[in-house]
Amino acid sequence: MLYPLKFRPIYKERIWGGRKIETAFGKKLPEGEKIGESWELSGVDGDVSVVSNGKLKGNSLQELIEIYMGDLVGDKVFDQYGEEFPLLIKLIDADDNLSIQVHPDDKLAAERHHSFGKTEMWYVVGHEPGAELYLGFNQPVTKEKYLEYLNAGRLAELLTAYKVQDGDSYFIPAGTIHAIGKGLLIAEIQQTSDITYRVFDWNRVDPKTGKGRELHTELALDAIEYKSRSDYKTVAGPKVNAPVTLEKCPYFQTNSLIVEGETVRDYAPLDSFVIYICLDGSLELEYEGGTETVKKGETVLLPAEIDEVTLKGQGKVLEVYIP
């Protein structure tokens, strides 16, 4: 029988990155590097996660799907996605503003890149005072008006800025123009895709190259959703020992789960893997066949064949699966 799987983090140096993934989560980062992302669970080609615990240690996620198929990911998930793992889980440390960017939807990504699109969500783990993120347009915008503001270096004036608090969550459908602002520590759940169209980078220069980073102005024009909307933020009160749904879309469902003492989760009806992203505390996972501990900063993949888990201890996790 399979067991709860942990994976080696894949660290990504970014011009806007910092060191909070180490200070907040206790992860040992490469010395002297500005780490913007920790890919906690990835099936992205070239960056496939490798198991770090138990008898399957050293095996890649891709290898496990090839061998265990529906037992690992769920029969319906395997039927839909085959050997491609459908989600990418990241921790993001924005020590500076990320670029203003957009991701293509499934149709456009398939046509241009033979890839999935990129719908995602953010959960705010930590923030500095006054930290903001940018999501969508704050007014009706035409392509012509967008280009006018972009070319004038004033694009941020068209975007809705959100003052954030810890525990806020935001849904970013593919096509939504967006940027994570300086001073934010975020858990990101997204479709398996690494396609980003960068449209404005705050006129910054990469100190390693002395040049600005590549922009994708033309590619982005047909990817952007120009309508304004106001439903990006999820408002959901916390509960103890019961899941609270933060987002449910065709690509993933994410729940917040606070555990105090003990709670039982029945996953038999799901026919999907389940991911725990531990944001606080430490929990013991009891399942038929054994136990595993997950602590703050760790991500665990529960194979689909595990129908029931008892969580014991004090902690908070994001619970993610394919609905």
N, C-alpha and C positions, 0 to 999 in steps of 0.2 A: 504493500500500500504506500502511496505517496504521502508526503508530510509537508508541513508549512516550510516554504523555501525562502531563504534570504539570499541576497545577491550583492556582489561587490559594487560599490558606487562608481560611476564613471564621472570624473570631474572635468569640467570645461572651463578653461581660462577665458575670461571675457574682459573687454576694455572697461566695462562698467561694473565688474565684479569686485568682491571684497573678501572678508574672512569670517563673516558671520555664520556660515555653515559649520565652521569649526567651533566658534565660541558658543553658539546657541545649541548645537546638537552633538558636540564632542567628537566630530569626525576629524581625522588626521589628514589635513590638506597638504598638497605639495608645498614645500617651502618657497616663499617669495613670490608666489603666483596669486593673481587676483581671480579667485574662483567665483564665477557668476552662477554656475549651475552644477548641481549634483544629479545625474541621471540615475535614479534609484531603481528603475525597472524599465528596460528598453529592448525592443525588438527591431530597432532601426538598423538597417544594413550598415555594417562597419562599426556599430556601437551596440552590439548585442550583449545583454547582461549575462554574467557567469555566476553560478551558484557558489555561495560561500559557506554553507553549513551542511552537515549530514553526509550520508553515503553518496549523494549525487554532487558533492562539492567538486568544482572544476568543470562541470558540464554547462554548456550554454543553454539559454532559454530556447533557442532554435532547435537544438538537439533534443531537448525534452519534449517539445511539441511534436517533433517528427516521431518520437518513440511512443509517447503516451497519449497523444491526440486528445480525444474528448475526455479522457480521465483527468487530464490536466486543465484544459480550458473550458470543458463542457461540450456536449455533442452539438448543440445548436450553434455555439460559437465557432467550433471547428468547421461545421458545414458552411458557415458564412465567410470565415476568414482563412480557412485552410491553415497552412503552417506559419502565417503571419500573425504575430501577437498584436492585438488591436489597440492597445493603450501604451502611452509613454508617461511615466511618473517622474516629476522633477521637484527638487527644492531649488529655489531661486533667491540669490542674494543680490539685490540692486543697490550697490554702494554709490551708484550714479544713475541718472535717467537711462532707461533703455531707449532705443530708437522708436520713432513712431512708425508703425508697420501694419501689415495686413497679411492674412493667410488665405489662400484659395480654397474654394469648396471642393467637394469630391469630383464633380464634373470637370471643373477647370484643371484640377490637379492631375486627374487621369489623362486628360488631353495633352497637357504640357509636360508632365513629369512621370507618367505611369505610376502615380502614387495616390494614396488617400489624401483628402483634404485635411484641414486642421481646425476643428472645433475644440475649444478648451474651456477650462474654468480655473479660477484662482481662489485660493483660500489664504487669507492674511494671517500668518503665524506671528509676525512681529512688525513693529513700525516705529520710526522715529517721529517726534512731534512735527506735525504739519505735513507729513508725507501724503502724497497724492498719487492716483493713477488716472489714466485717461482712457475713456471708453466711448466710442461713437461720436457722432456729430451733435452739437448743441442746438442745431437749427436745420431746416431743410437746405440741402446743398446740391447743386448741380456739378457735373464733372468740370464745367468751365470755372465755376467759383472755387472749387477745390484746387484746381491748377493755379488760379490767380493767387490764392493764399500760400500755396506751397512754394511757388516761385518767388514770392516776396519774403519767405522765411517766417511766415506768420501762421502756419498751419495749426499750431496749438490753440490759437484763438477760436478755431471752429470746433474744438473738441470739448466734450463734457469732462470736467475734472471732479473726481470724487475724493473727498477727505476720508481717510480710512481709519478703521479701528481694528484691533486684533479680533479675529473671529468673523470678520466680514467675508462674504464669498461673492464672486462675480462670474457670470456666464458670458463667454465670448464666442458667439457663433462665427464660423468661417465667413469672411467678408467684412467683419467689424474692424474698423481702424482703431488702433489702441497703442498704449505704451504704459509700461510699469515705471513709476516714478522713483526717484532717489529715496533711500531709507526704508525700503520694504523687504521683508523676508516672506516668501510666498511658497506654498505648496501648489503645484500645477498638475492637473490631470488633463490629458489631451489625447486626441487620436494619434496613432503612430504615423508621424510625419515630421520632417525637419525642413519644411518649405516655408520660408519667410520672405516676404517682399518688403524691404526696408525703404521707406519713402522720405524720411527726414531724420537726421542724426545730430540735431542741435549744433550743427557747424563744428563738430569736434574733430580733432585730429588724433589718429592712432600714434602714440609715442614711439612704437616700434618701427613704423613705416614712414612717419612724418606726413602721411596723407589721410584724407578722409576715407571712411569705409564706403564700399560700393553701394549705390542706391539702385532701386529697381522701379523707377518711375513708370515706365511704359507697361511693364508686366502688371503693376498694381492697378492700373486704370480700370481694367475689366474685372478685377477681383473685388473691388470696394463696393460695399452696400452704402449707397448715398442717402438713404432715408435716415431720419433721426428717430430714435426710440429711447425709452426710459426704463426698460425692464431688465437691465443687466445685473443689478444687485439683488441678491437673495436675502430676505429677512426671515430668519427662523430662530426661535428661542431654543436654548439648550434644555435637554432633558437628561436625567440620570438613569442609566441602565436601560435606555430605549433609544433607538435610532431616530434622528431627525433628518429628513431629506433636504439636502441643500440644492441639488440639481438632478433632474432626470431628463435625458434626451435620448435619441436613438443610439448614441455611441457609448454612453456610460450613465450610471447612476452613482451619485456620491452622497453618503450620509455622514453626519457627525454622530459619534457615539462616545459618551462619557461613561466610564465604568467606575463604580464605587462598590467594592466588595465582590460581587459576582453577577454575571448575566449570561444567559444561554442564547446563542444565535443558531437558528435552524435554516440551513441553506438548501435543503433538499429540493424545494420547488424551483430554485433558480436555474439550474443547468448552466452554471457559469462559474468560473474562477472568482475568488474574492481577494481584494488587496486591502491590507491594513497599512496605513501610513500613521505611525505613532508620533503624535505632536507633543505629548506630555506624559510623565509618569512611566510606569513599567507594568506590563500585564503578562500573566501566564496564560497560554492558550492550551486548553485540554481538549483532545480529540481522540477518537477511537484509534488506539495504537501508540499514544504517547503525549508528550507535552513539549512546548516551545515557549521561550520568553521573547517578548518584543518590548524594547525600551525606546525612550524618546530619541527621535532621529532615525529610527530603523523602519524599513518597509518590508512587509512579509506577503508572499503570495500563497494563498490557500488553494490547493488544487480542487477542481470541481467535484472530485469523488469524495471529498470530506464533506459530509452532509450536516454535521453539527459541531459547534465549538462552544466551550464554556470559557469565558474570559474572567479571570480573577485578578484582583489587585486594585490599584488606583491609577487611572490613566485616561487619556483621550486619544481616539484614533479617527481618521477618516476611513470610511468603509466604502470601497469602490467595486463595482461589478458591471457586467453587461445586462441591462434590464430585459 
